[in-house]
Amino acid sequence: MAGFNPNILYLHCAHQCDVYLPHEVKKSVVFKQVSTDKSVTLLLNELRPNVIVLDVAQSDMNIACIVDDIHDFDSSVPLVILYHRVAHDAIFETEHADYIDTLYIPALLPNQFAHCLNRAMRSQALRHQNAYYQSALEQANTELKEYIRLLERDQKAGKQIQAKLLPKAPIQYGHYHVDHKVIPSLYLSGDFIDYGFINQRFVAFYLCDVSGHGAASAFVTVWLKQRVRRYFYKEAYFLTDATFEKDVVDLLNRLNTEFLNTGLGSHITGFMGVIDTHTGKMHYIVAGHLPLPILVVDGQAQYLEGKGKPVGIFEQPNWQVYQMALPVGKPFSLIAFSDGVLEILPPENLIEKERYLLSLMSTSPTTISNITQLLQLEGIASLPDDIAILKMDSEISP
């Protein structure tokens, strides 16, 4: 077996009797004469054999002590004892008899000694191989643990950076109170939320969900935030209500074209909107996103209408801009979730899940904390998907 070199120690008492040794193993045999137990111990430590042959020719030899010494040296080393007289019954009285092959020379069959040695060498070769594999496995486990440690360190650092990219929460924009929460299934999240107050009039916001999980999706959210911010500053979106509808579509089209050009192979679903705090009018786009946003007024919850294609799949998605007048003269809540929330709801099919979520929101939860309690998120040790929650409340009508 590759990597294993047999090292056979042949111990004899008065004469070297190698007539029984197979010719092919003689080159691997070291012959040593022993007279005392001490000399056996010295030889074992010096030569470090992996197979031992003990040729018992003298009846006064302390066989049991020698076997004990060999066992103490290494109990896994095969021991073959050759004895010449039936009177050597002490061989069988040793407590280590189960680990010994004994051969009675006068009754030795042809090739019996060769078979015995070959079996012992195969056993040691297998032990050598197992030790090699165990060492390699331990080394691989050590390297894997170090890799995981470094990966966790990087992931935790990435999580802190991603958290810093999220907008301040909660925050007040005029009479609108905005809050959010992103709960990753791993260290990093493919869900992202951002919002801002433009010209002290327009509340622009989006909730997105990048396909996939972990670092790759998280990097896309960093890219998305940078591009959206850049377009807002460069193109001066939503400066007047005259470009209100056009700006929403133009922004999303630019993002779609750029995302397709990256060739990342992923896509983004999301809900993007702009609220004119002076008029209470909201324009929004649904980009392949479920569940739809929920509007809660007077304890009545309903999904907003809307449909559209994801970002990063179609060259001409042709998104429709939806318009609605938000409630006047009464407080309301606008709540949006990423699709990870559907994974943790009890019902089995999508329609029932959406009904269940709507019923929960009908209780008019006042804070993000109330929503997470309703969803029982604290009791879930490992989420199957990221969950993002965006909540906007108006307590005073425009």
C-alpha positions in Angstrom: 0.0 0.0 0.0 1.4 3.4 -1.0 3.1 5.3 1.8 3.6 2.2 4.0 7.0 0.6 4.5 7.0 -2.6 6.4 9.5 -2.8 9.3 9.6 -6.3 10.7 11.5 -7.0 13.9 12.5 -10.7 14.3 13.4 -11.4 17.9 15.1 -14.7 18.6 16.8 -16.1 21.7 19.8 -18.0 20.6 19.9 -18.4 16.9 18.6 -16.8 13.8 16.0 -19.0 12.3 14.8 -17.3 9.1 14.0 -20.5 7.1 10.3 -19.9 7.6 10.3 -16.2 6.4 8.8 -15.6 3.0 11.5 -14.5 0.5 9.7 -11.3 -0.5 9.7 -9.9 3.1 13.3 -10.8 4.1 14.6 -7.4 3.0 12.2 -5.7 5.5 13.3 -7.9 8.4 15.7 -6.9 11.2 17.0 -9.8 13.2 17.8 -9.2 16.8 18.8 -11.6 19.6 17.3 -10.9 23.0 18.3 -12.2 26.4 16.4 -10.1 28.8 13.1 -8.1 29.0 15.1 -4.9 29.2 16.9 -5.6 25.9 13.5 -6.1 24.2 12.3 -2.7 25.5 15.5 -1.0 24.2 15.1 -2.6 20.8 11.5 -1.6 20.4 12.3 2.1 21.2 15.2 2.0 18.9 13.8 0.3 15.8 10.1 1.3 16.1 8.8 -1.8 14.3 5.3 -2.2 12.8 5.3 -6.0 12.9 7.1 -8.2 15.4 8.0 -11.9 15.2 9.0 -13.6 18.4 10.8 -16.9 17.9 10.7 -18.8 21.2 13.4 -21.4 21.3 14.1 -21.6 25.0 11.7 -22.8 27.6 13.2 -20.6 30.3 12.4 -17.4 28.3 9.9 -15.1 30.1 7.4 -15.0 27.3 4.7 -13.3 29.3 6.9 -10.4 30.3 8.2 -9.9 26.8 4.6 -9.8 25.4 3.7 -7.3 28.1 6.6 -5.1 27.1 5.6 -5.3 23.4 2.0 -4.4 24.3 3.1 -1.5 26.5 5.2 -0.3 23.6 2.3 -0.3 21.1 -0.7 -2.5 21.6 -1.7 -2.1 17.9 1.6 -3.7 16.6 0.8 -7.3 15.3 2.8 -10.0 17.1 3.5 -13.4 15.7 5.0 -16.0 18.0 6.8 -19.0 16.7 7.2 -21.8 19.2 8.9 -25.1 18.8 7.6 -27.2 21.7 4.1 -27.8 23.1 5.5 -27.1 26.5 5.5 -23.4 25.8 1.9 -23.1 27.1 2.8 -19.9 28.9 2.3 -18.1 25.6 -1.4 -18.7 25.8 -1.7 -17.5 29.4 -0.9 -13.9 28.6 -3.8 -11.5 29.0 -3.0 -10.2 25.5 -3.5 -13.5 23.8 -6.3 -12.0 21.6 -3.8 -9.8 19.9 -1.3 -12.5 19.1 -0.9 -15.0 16.2 0.9 -18.2 17.4 2.4 -20.8 15.1 3.7 -24.2 16.2 6.7 -24.8 14.0 6.6 -28.6 13.9 3.0 -28.5 12.6 3.5 -25.5 10.3 1.8 -25.8 7.0 3.3 -24.6 3.7 3.0 -20.8 3.3 1.2 -20.6 6.6 3.9 -18.2 8.1 3.8 -16.2 4.9 0.0 -15.8 5.1 0.3 -14.8 8.7 2.9 -12.1 8.0 1.1 -10.8 5.0 -2.1 -10.5 7.1 -0.2 -8.6 9.8 1.4 -6.2 7.2 -2.0 -5.6 5.6 -3.4 -4.8 9.0 -0.6 -2.3 9.7 -0.8 -0.8 6.2 -4.5 -0.2 6.8 -3.8 1.3 10.2 -1.1 3.5 8.6 -3.6 4.6 5.9 -6.3 5.3 8.5 -3.8 7.4 10.5 -2.9 9.3 7.4 -6.6 10.0 6.6 -7.3 11.0 10.2 -4.4 13.4 10.2 -5.5 14.8 6.9 -9.1 15.1 8.1 -8.0 16.8 11.3 -5.9 19.3 9.3 -8.8 19.9 6.9 -11.1 20.5 9.9 -8.6 22.9 11.4 -8.3 24.8 8.2 -12.1 24.8 7.8 -12.6 26.1 11.3 -10.2 28.9 10.6 -11.9 29.7 7.3 -15.3 29.7 9.0 -13.9 32.0 11.7 -12.5 34.5 9.1 -15.7 34.2 7.1 -17.9 34.9 10.2 -15.6 37.9 11.0 -16.0 39.3 7.5 -19.7 38.6 7.5 -20.2 40.4 10.8 -18.1 43.3 9.5 -20.3 43.3 6.4 -23.4 43.2 8.5 -22.3 46.3 10.4 -21.5 48.2 7.2 -24.9 47.2 5.7 -26.7 48.3 8.8 -25.0 51.7 8.5 -26.3 52.1 5.0 -29.9 51.8 6.1 -31.7 55.0 6.7 -32.2 56.5 10.1 -35.2 55.0 11.9 -37.6 56.0 13.2 -37.8 59.5 11.6 -40.4 62.1 11.1 -41.1 63.8 7.7 -43.6 66.5 8.3 -46.7 64.6 9.6 -45.4 61.3 8.3 -43.7 58.9 10.8 -41.4 56.4 9.0 -39.8 53.3 10.5 -38.3 50.1 9.3 -36.7 46.8 10.2 -34.5 44.3 8.2 -34.0 40.9 9.7 -31.5 38.8 7.7 -31.7 35.0 7.5 -27.8 35.0 7.5 -25.4 37.7 8.6 -26.0 39.7 5.4 -29.3 40.5 3.8 -30.6 40.7 0.3 -33.5 42.9 1.5 -33.0 46.6 1.6 -35.0 49.7 2.5 -34.3 53.4 1.9 -36.2 56.6 2.0 -35.7 60.4 2.1 -37.5 63.7 2.3 -37.0 65.8 -0.8 -37.5 69.6 -0.9 -39.4 69.3 2.4 -42.3 68.0 0.5 -41.9 64.6 -1.1 -41.3 61.4 0.8 -39.6 59.0 -1.6 -39.1 55.4 -0.5 -38.4 51.8 -1.7 -38.3 48.3 -0.3 -36.4 45.8 -2.4 -35.6 42.1 -2.3 -32.5 40.9 -4.3 -32.8 37.3 -5.4 -30.7 34.9 -3.5 -29.2 35.1 0.0 -26.0 36.2 1.7 -23.1 38.2 0.6 -23.8 38.3 -3.2 -27.3 39.7 -2.6 -26.0 42.1 0.0 -23.5 43.5 -2.4 -26.3 44.3 -4.9 -28.1 46.3 -2.2 -25.0 48.4 -1.7 -24.8 49.0 -5.4 -28.6 49.8 -5.5 -28.3 52.4 -2.7 -25.3 54.1 -4.4 -27.0 54.2 -7.8 -30.3 55.5 -6.5 -28.6 58.3 -4.5 -26.5 59.2 -7.4 -29.5 59.5 -9.7 -31.4 61.6 -7.2 -28.5 64.1 -7.0 -27.6 64.0 -10.7 -31.0 64.1 -12.2 -32.8 66.2 -9.5 -35.8 63.9 -9.3 -39.1 65.0 -7.7 -38.3 68.7 -7.5 -41.8 69.6 -8.8 -45.1 67.8 -9.0 -45.0 68.4 -12.8 -42.4 65.6 -13.2 -43.9 63.4 -10.4 -45.0 60.4 -12.5 -42.2 60.6 -15.1 -39.4 60.6 -12.5 -40.6 57.4 -10.9 -40.5 55.5 -14.2 -37.3 57.1 -15.4 -35.4 56.2 -12.2 -36.5 52.5 -12.3 -35.7 52.2 -16.1 -32.2 53.6 -15.5 -31.7 51.1 -12.7 -33.0 48.2 -14.8 -30.7 49.0 -17.8 -27.7 49.3 -15.6 -28.5 46.2 -13.7 -28.9 44.2 -16.9 -25.5 45.5 -18.1 -23.8 44.1 -14.9 -24.6 40.6 -16.0 -24.9 39.5 -12.4 -27.6 36.9 -13.2 -29.8 38.0 -10.3 -32.9 40.3 -10.2 -34.7 42.6 -7.9 -38.3 42.8 -6.8 -39.6 45.8 -5.0 -42.1 48.5 -4.1 -41.1 52.1 -4.9 -43.2 55.1 -4.2 -43.3 58.9 -3.7 -45.8 60.7 -1.5 -46.6 64.4 -1.9 -47.0 65.5 1.7 -48.8 68.6 0.5 -51.6 66.9 -1.4 -51.6 63.4 0.1 -51.2 61.9 -3.4 -49.0 58.8 -3.8 -47.4 57.5 -7.0 -45.9 54.0 -6.8 -44.6 51.1 -8.9 -44.8 47.4 -8.0 -41.9 45.5 -9.6 -42.7 41.8 -9.3 -43.2 42.2 -5.5 -45.2 40.1 -3.1 -46.9 40.6 -0.8 -48.4 43.9 -2.0 -48.3 46.9 0.4 -51.0 47.1 2.9 -53.0 50.3 3.8 -54.6 50.3 7.2 -57.3 52.8 8.0 -59.7 52.6 11.0 -58.8 49.0 11.7 -59.5 48.0 8.1 -56.6 46.6 6.1 -56.4 46.2 2.4 -53.8 45.4 -0.2 -52.9 48.1 -2.7 -53.5 47.2 -6.3 -50.5 46.7 -8.5 -48.4 44.4 -10.6 -45.2 44.7 -12.6 -42.0 43.0 -13.7 -38.9 42.6 -11.6 -35.8 44.7 -12.2 -33.0 43.1 -14.1 -34.8 40.5 -16.3 -36.6 42.4 -19.1 -35.1 45.0 -21.3 -38.5 46.8 -21.6 -40.4 46.1 -18.5 -43.0 48.9 -19.1 -43.9 49.5 -15.5 -47.2 51.1 -14.7 -47.3 54.0 -12.3 -50.2 53.6 -9.9 -51.7 56.7 -8.3 -53.9 57.0 -5.2 -55.1 59.7 -2.8 -54.1 58.7 0.7 -56.9 59.1 3.4 -57.7 62.7 4.3 -58.8 63.7 7.8 -57.9 60.4 9.5 -54.7 58.6 10.5 -53.5 55.6 8.4 -50.6 53.3 8.1 -48.8 52.1 5.0 -47.0 48.8 5.6 -44.8 46.9 3.2 -43.1 43.5 3.6 -40.5 41.6 1.7 -41.6 38.1 0.6 -39.7 36.5 3.4 -42.6 37.2 5.7 -44.8 34.7 3.7 -42.3 31.9 4.5 -43.0 32.1 8.3 -46.8 32.4 8.2 -48.8 29.3 9.2 -51.1 28.8 6.2 -49.8 26.5 3.4 -50.9 28.3 0.2 -50.1 31.8 -0.9 -53.7 33.1 -0.9 -54.3 31.9 2.6 -51.0 33.4 3.7 -52.0 36.8 2.2 -55.3 36.7 4.0 -53.6 35.8 7.3 -51.2 38.7 7.0 -54.0 41.1 6.2 -55.9 39.9 9.3 -52.8 40.5 11.5 -52.4 44.0 10.1 -56.1 44.7 10.7 -55.3 44.9 14.4 -53.6 48.2 13.6 -50.1 47.6 15.1 -48.7 50.9 16.1 -45.0 50.1 15.9 -42.5 47.9 14.1 -42.1 46.0 17.4 -45.8 45.3 17.5 -45.6 43.8 14.0 -42.7 41.5 14.9 -44.6 40.4 17.9 -47.7 39.6 15.8 -45.5 37.6 13.4 -43.8 35.9 16.4 -40.4 36.5 14.9 -38.7 36.4 18.3 -39.5 32.7 18.6 -38.0 31.7 15.2 -34.3 30.6 15.7 -33.5 30.5 12.0 -35.4 32.4 9.3 -35.8 30.7 5.9 -35.5 34.0 4.2 -34.7 37.7 4.9 -37.6 39.8 6.1 -37.9 43.5 5.6 -40.6 45.7 7.0 -41.4 49.3 6.1 -44.0 51.2 8.0 -45.2 54.8 7.4 -47.9 56.5 9.5 -49.8 59.7 9.1 -51.4 61.0 12.2 -52.5 64.3 10.8 -54.2 64.7 7.4 -52.6 67.0 4.9 
